[in-house]
């Protein structure tokens, strides 16, 4: 392993701590780092605890309502914001957050939230809140998600793919402020996973007062670049593709759960470099290592290795609106030409299992009667011929530029698939983009065949089938799959409260998915995180979140 320089406490650390405490440039376009040392920071200083997380990529932005990728949620939602309800760091059952309790009407359509008192928002150089969190902030957040004519949406027009994919704009009938600490949300139809859905980052609560100030100043877009929330850490600065800095929110409502003073995301795209930095003491935590790096770390014994079966799925998607992928025979041919076992052995190296369904086996309603088509090159050639695809036809395969929990090495996977498809007479060009651009282009329907994946957000089957594969789910339905019978089953299940009835519909929907093959399901991976020996309390979320509330640096 290449030796990496271990930096000592210096003027760099001092500047970091000053910035984290509010003395630095509190803008997204902070002064660029002058050398490599500015990309990381020493572990801590006397009287102050700093945790450095070597993150795998840059966030798309800091407004969790408009993004769908885990990298952006890790950098925005979990440090900066809170939801009405949230998941614990290590569990899947919702718990109170900004709402201390809630009531549900007999018809399961009206939710009354009783809000926590004494919750304070962050401040920055341009904004100091004049009041504490109250019902106005909840109304602002949910009106913004559900009403395209809401004033702030006119000032800052953007899209809310998660909310749309889950049907919230169509289903929210009313958001009503009952009093300063009570809010009623009324739905048009029953939405069985509603509470689980709003425990997700896209529904975390923003400041109505801050949004109003930005709107009046003509700076509404700063909502995404200069975030203000109620969460455990406040945003300090962002040097694009280099570093994000946060400081402890001293007035956090659950301040006993925050044990570090400064949080730094050192953006480090190379997994080997991330591993080296943890071993050298430059970073306290890193995720998504390759298997060889895990084995090397185990032998060296210098760091802690946390492993957990992932609630995830890596897949090859096919844009069913584009030729030749719109032809089912082509998708079937591509699917059975992929030597899944060989790829899993090479890419996951013992830390992944073959995937069959569009959800992991631990998700309730998983249909265990389904099977993958066998690897069959000759049958694949025959199907392409039936579809009129000539030998030498060129196609594109998009490959992710970053490691994700569901795919530790997209480059290798794409190269192996390229070789597999060459055996059936196809010329495959591998294409990649910067991560945010990759997601944006997929969302816009530009991809043909592409590598992608998902980590479950809330433990409900709708998060897989509804959010990723229904006709209205354009935000994350990168395959552009739209099948009437599949849609009806999933949408009908969403309005049922009987779990057995929902399960039956989801199992039927999985049969249709397997027949139509908008994806070749590849693997479910083991999630691995490296931490320094002096890090305590870090836990892997079932949903793959990287959270640092509750974490200590000794």
URGI-V91041 format. One record per residue. N is the residue number from 1. PSI is psi as a letter, one per 20 degrees, with the letter a starting at -180 (* if undefined). Layout:
N_PSI / N_PSI
This chain:
1_p / 2_p / 3_p / 4_p / 5_p / 6_o / 7_q / 8_r / 9_p / 10_a / 11_h / 12_g / 13_g / 14_g / 15_h / 16_g / 17_h / 18_g / 19_g / 20_h / 21_j / 22_j / 23_i / 24_a / 25_o / 26_l / 27_q / 28_h / 29_l / 30_r / 31_p / 32_q / 33_p / 34_h / 35_a / 36_h / 37_h / 38_i / 39_i / 40_r / 41_q / 42_r / 43_g / 44_r / 45_r / 46_p / 47_j / 48_p / 49_p / 50_p / 51_p / 52_p / 53_o / 54_n / 55_q / 56_i / 57_r / 58_q / 59_q / 60_h / 61_a / 62_j / 63_n / 64_i / 65_h / 66_j / 67_r / 68_i / 69_q / 70_h / 71_g / 72_h / 73_g / 74_h / 75_h / 76_f / 77_g / 78_h / 79_h / 80_h / 81_r / 82_q / 83_r / 84_g / 85_q / 86_r / 87_q / 88_r / 89_h / 90_j / 91_r / 92_j / 93_p / 94_q / 95_r / 96_q / 97_d / 98_i / 99_p / 100_h / 101_r / 102_q / 103_q / 104_p / 105_r / 106_h / 107_j / 108_k / 109_i / 110_p / 111_p / 112_o / 113_p / 114_o / 115_q / 116_p / 117_q / 118_j / 119_p / 120_q / 121_r / 122_r / 123_r / 124_a / 125_h / 126_i / 127_p / 128_o / 129_q / 130_i / 131_r / 132_r / 133_p / 134_a / 135_h / 136_h / 137_h / 138_g / 139_g / 140_g / 141_g / 142_h / 143_g / 144_g / 145_h / 146_i / 147_o / 148_i / 149_j / 150_p / 151_g / 152_h / 153_h / 154_h / 155_h / 156_m / 157_p / 158_a / 159_q / 160_m / 161_h / 162_g / 163_g / 164_g / 165_h / 166_j / 167_j / 168_g / 169_h / 170_h / 171_i / 172_o / 173_h / 174_q / 175_o / 176_p / 177_o / 178_g / 179_a / 180_h / 181_k / 182_p / 183_p / 184_p / 185_p / 186_p / 187_q / 188_h / 189_q / 190_p / 191_n / 192_g / 193_k / 194_g / 195_h / 196_h / 197_g / 198_i / 199_i / 200_q / 201_h / 202_h / 203_j / 204_q / 205_p / 206_r / 207_o / 208_h / 209_g / 210_g / 211_g / 212_g / 213_g / 214_g / 215_g / 216_h / 217_i / 218_k / 219_k / 220_h / 221_i / 222_i / 223_h / 224_i / 225_h / 226_m / 227_q / 228_p / 229_a / 230_j / 231_a / 232_h / 233_q / 234_q / 235_p / 236_g / 237_r / 238_o / 239_o / 240_p / 241_j / 242_f / 243_q / 244_p / 245_q / 246_q / 247_q / 248_p / 249_n / 250_h / 251_k / 252_p / 253_h / 254_l / 255_h / 256_i / 257_j / 258_o / 259_j / 260_q / 261_h / 262_p / 263_p / 264_p / 265_o / 266_o / 267_o / 268_n / 269_h / 270_o / 271_h / 272_h / 273_h / 274_g / 275_g / 276_g / 277_h / 278_g / 279_h / 280_i / 281_j / 282_h / 283_q / 284_h / 285_q / 286_q / 287_r / 288_l / 289_q / 290_q / 291_g / 292_h / 293_h / 294_g / 295_g / 296_h / 297_h / 298_g / 299_h / 300_h / 301_k / 302_i / 303_r / 304_q / 305_o / 306_p / 307_q / 308_q / 309_p / 310_q / 311_m / 312_r / 313_p / 314_q / 315_r / 316_o / 317_q / 318_p / 319_o / 320_i / 321_i / 322_q / 323_q / 324_j / 325_i / 326_i / 327_p / 328_h / 329_h / 330_g / 331_h / 332_g / 333_g / 334_g / 335_g / 336_i / 337_i / 338_p / 339_n / 340_g / 341_g / 342_h / 343_g / 344_g / 345_g / 346_g / 347_g / 348_h / 349_l / 350_i / 351_k / 352_q / 353_q / 354_p / 355_q / 356_g / 357_r / 358_k / 359_q / 360_q / 361_h / 362_i / 363_p / 364_q / 365_j / 366_p / 367_o / 368_j / 369_i / 370_q / 371_q / 372_q / 373_q / 374_q / 375_o / 376_n / 377_g / 378_g / 379_h / 380_g / 381_g / 382_g / 383_h / 384_g / 385_g / 386_h / 387_i / 388_k / 389_o / 390_q / 391_p / 392_i / 393_p / 394_p / 395_r / 396_q / 397_o / 398_p / 399_p / 400_q / 401_i / 402_q / 403_p / 404_r / 405_h / 406_i / 407_n / 408_i / 409_m / 410_h / 411_g / 412_g / 413_g / 414_h / 415_h / 416_h / 417_h / 418_g / 419_h / 420_g / 421_h / 422_h / 423_i / 424_j / 425_j / 426_q / 427_o / 428_p / 429_p / 430_p / 431_q / 432_q / 433_r / 434_q / 435_g / 436_h / 437_h / 438_g / 439_g / 440_g / 441_h / 442_g / 443_h / 444_j / 445_k / 446_h / 447_q / 448_e / 449_q / 450_q / 451_p / 452_a / 453_a / 454_q / 455_p / 456_q / 457_h / 458_j / 459_j / 460_q / 461_h / 462_h / 463_h / 464_g / 465_g / 466_g / 467_h / 468_i / 469_j / 470_r / 471_h / 472_i / 473_l / 474_h / 475_g / 476_i / 477_m / 478_i / 479_i / 480_k / 481_p / 482_o / 483_p / 484_g / 485_g / 486_g / 487_g / 488_g / 489_g / 490_g / 491_h / 492_h / 493_h / 494_h / 495_j / 496_q / 497_i / 498_o / 499_h / 500_h / 501_g / 502_g / 503_g / 504_g / 505_h / 506_h / 507_h / 508_h / 509_h / 510_h / 511_g / 512_g / 513_g / 514_h / 515_h / 516_h / 517_l / 518_i / 519_q / 520_o / 521_p / 522_f / 523_q / 524_p / 525_r / 526_p / 527_p / 528_p / 529_p / 530_p / 531_q / 532_q / 533_h / 534_j / 535_p / 536_q / 537_j / 538_p / 539_q / 540_p / 541_q / 542_h / 543_j / 544_j / 545_q / 546_o / 547_q / 548_j / 549_q / 550_i / 551_q / 552_q / 553_o / 554_*
